[in-house]
Amino acid sequence: MPTWIKICGTTSIEDALASVAAGADALGFIFAPSLRRISAQQARAIAARVPDHIETVGVFVDESSEIIRATVEEVGLTAVQLHGAETPEFVAGLFPSGRRGRRVGVIKTILANDKDYKNDKFEETLALFRQNHGCVDSILIDSGSGSGKTFDWHKTQARTHGDNLRFIVAGGLTPENVGPAIQKFSPWGVDVVSGVERAPGQKDPEKLKAFVAAVRRAEPQ
């Protein structure tokens, strides 16, 4: 199965179309404090211009369930990515089965940086979602909100095997290092922001093409 590719921090129609042309499977819109933050109205205008098969993912950090649901409906998002301290209980109540209507995917981010390793917060949070894996579709492992840095792949790799969770690798990925990341983790998906930009919030079409090509070269044949 091809590796799922999400281009996050999308801020314009031009960048969205360049990501699609390069071969992305999903676009990410950031609705939290960030240099790449956009409004729901901007995201809706962008999402309306991309093909139906492209997934649109809203990134939220410790936002209320009411605002998340309202943004999903306004933009027409296909999934949400929760990048804060959201608990399994919060996630489970976000889209109650009786109210969900169309299917909205849920990606939960867990940070794997040095601070988390010292207090084992990464292991603790991952264990919680392993026990409640039915409330999320995927776990995204990142090094920190907007850090643009990689996490310790060696320490983390052993913790992402042995169960049926789908893992997405993020954090400082570039066209140069995404291949080794895929070979190390065999992830379900990868997520990139700064590694395909020429400036914060401005994608580089050539870097987009190079990133997708590097992913495809690294996949098992």
URUR-V133513 format. One record per pair of residues at least 6 apart in sequence whose ideal C-beta (glycine too) atoms are under 6 Angstrom apart, sorted by the first residue. I is the first residue (numbers start at 1). GAP is how many residues later the second one is. Records with the same first field share a line. If there is no record, write none. Layout:
I=GAP  GAP
//
This chain:
3=212  216
4=21  185
5=19  20  185  210
6=20  22  185
7=12  17  20
8=20  183  185
9=21  27  184
10=6  17  19
11=25  27  190
13=33  36
15=188
16=11  30  34
18=185  187  190
19=8  189
20=30  34
22=186  187  190
23=189
26=29  31
27=29
28=29  31
29=9  14  29
30=6  7  29
31=27  29
32=28  29
34=112
35=165  166
36=165
40=31  34  35
43=32
44=31
47=9  28  29
55=23
56=21  22
57=22  24
58=13  19  22
59=22  24
60=8  22
61=22  23
62=22
65=29
68=12
72=32
79=26
80=26
81=26
82=26
83=26
88=40  44  47
91=15  44
92=43
95=9
105=32
106=30  31
107=31  33
108=21  28  31
109=31  33
110=15  16  29  31
111=31  33
112=10  29  39  44
113=30  31  38
116=6
129=7
130=33
133=32
138=28  30
139=26  28
140=28  30
141=28
142=28  29
143=6  7  8  28
148=24  46
149=23
150=21  22
151=20
153=31
157=27
160=7
166=22
167=20  21
168=21  23
169=12  16  18  21
170=21
173=19  22
174=21
175=35  36  39
178=12  36  37
179=35  39
182=36
183=35
192=19
196=7  11  12  15
197=6
198=6
//
